[in-house]
Amino acid sequence: MNKFINVDNDTFLDIRNILNGVFSPLKGFLGAKDYHSVVKKMHLTSGSPWTIPITLDVPKEQGKILVKEKRVALRYEDKIIAYLLPEDLFEVHYSQDISRIYGTKDGKHPGVNKEINRNPFRLGGEIIPADKIITASDHELTPKETIAIFKKLGFKTIVGFQTRNPIHRAHEYLQRVALELHDGLFIQPLLGWKKRGDFTPKAIIKSYEVMINKYYPKNRVVFGALTTAMRYAGPREAVFHALIRKNYGCTHFIVGRDHAGVGNYYGKYEAHNLCKSFNDLGIEILYMHGPYYSKKFGEIVTEQTCRAEAADSVDISGTLIREMIQKGKCPPKEYMRADVAKVLIELEKKGEAFIL
């Protein structure tokens, strides 16, 4: 049998993120001890906080042979991109692990569905690069690059903002609050695998180009993509996202309402509660409440700044925004800026706004 593994796009991105320091302190794919420690304790065996297992799945028989090798080539699109130094082969137990990671075993959950369709056998070990790892997107930055940019701009405090959608008025509100309190804002949309119906990377990038070029002050906002798969793991993924932004040089990270959630699988502020249970993240969490449009005040507010009254509240609905863009209609100004919406509508006419 050949001493190589052909990897898919998600695994390719994991390899790049490990080698570029995005997933620090990981040096490779988790072995059995670290995997079980992450699943059960949300920490690596070293004691470092980590909440999402990063693993390499392989067919059982292939894994039994490759685990005995000193070095295994990892190939993506017929090119060797890295080498795995195998340490162990182990089997994950979906019946026990899935609910711990995702909070549910429901196969309709996009993250659960994707995970249970992977091979249950995993090959752990350190990885080393075969060559220079090339970034997958013109908008992507490595941690080394962002840290250098923040230093050049003179930022002492930097707030990281995670998103998987084009900018709407609720997110704009959160970002403006961050800019009022700190030196800089690092907007980093996730552009890896997402479920059908989500906005495309192009739609997200184009929307933020409008916002940054026309509205935000110069030299206060840095934009760079995070290319990794969306897990939709709610609270655990919120911590995962925070740790990643620490690696990028952020001092603070926004965790909002139902962070990294999907459907009704997680509580409104369940991610807040999990983040508060850690005292070793190395980054300060900004616990933001869900913004909505108040007819009474005539502006975006949150339950922390305005008395919530059902008749007065207009929730910024991502579902409604998507439906209106699909129909070629601009969402209300309370939901999204008109010039941002127009860019999305033009992309939708070309079939480029949503993941099919």
Number of C-alpha atoms within 10 A of each C-alpha: 6 9 13 16 20 15 20 11 14 14 20 19 19 21 28 23 23 22 20 19 17 25 25 18 16 18 15 25 27 23 22 20 13 21 26 18 18 24 20 15 16 24 18 22 15 9 12 15 21 27 25 21 19 22 19 24 22 20 13 17 9 16 19 16 13 25 19 14 13 12 19 19 21 24 18 16 11 9 11 17 21 23 22 26 22 22 18 18 22 18 13 16 11 14 10 12 16 19 14 17 24 23 16 17 19 14 13 11 18 18 23 22 13 13 14 15 9 13 14 17 21 25 27 26 23 17 22 19 18 14 9 11 14 9 15 14 13 8 14 18 21 19 21 14 13 20 16 14 14 24 12 9 14 13 17 13 16 26 27 28 24 23 17 19 20 23 24 23 19 21 21 17 18 20 20 12 12 22 18 9 11 16 18 23 25 26 19 21 23 21 24 19 17 20 17 11 12 18 22 22 24 15 24 22 19 16 21 19 15 16 17 15 10 11 9 15 10 10 13 18 19 18 19 18 24 27 25 20 18 18 24 22 26 24 27 25 22 28 28 21 24 26 23 23 26 23 21 25 24 28 19 23 28 22 25 24 18 22 26 23 22 16 10 9 16 19 15 15 19 18 25 23 12 14 20 12 8 12 10 10 17 15 19 17 20 15 17 17 20 20 25 24 20 22 14 12 11 10 13 23 21 19 12 11 10 13 13 14 12 9 9 15 19 16 17 21 14 14 10 13 18 19 13 16 22 18 11 17 15 20 20 13 11 20 24 20 19 14 14 21 25 17 16 27 22 15 20 18 13 8 12 17 24 20 14 11
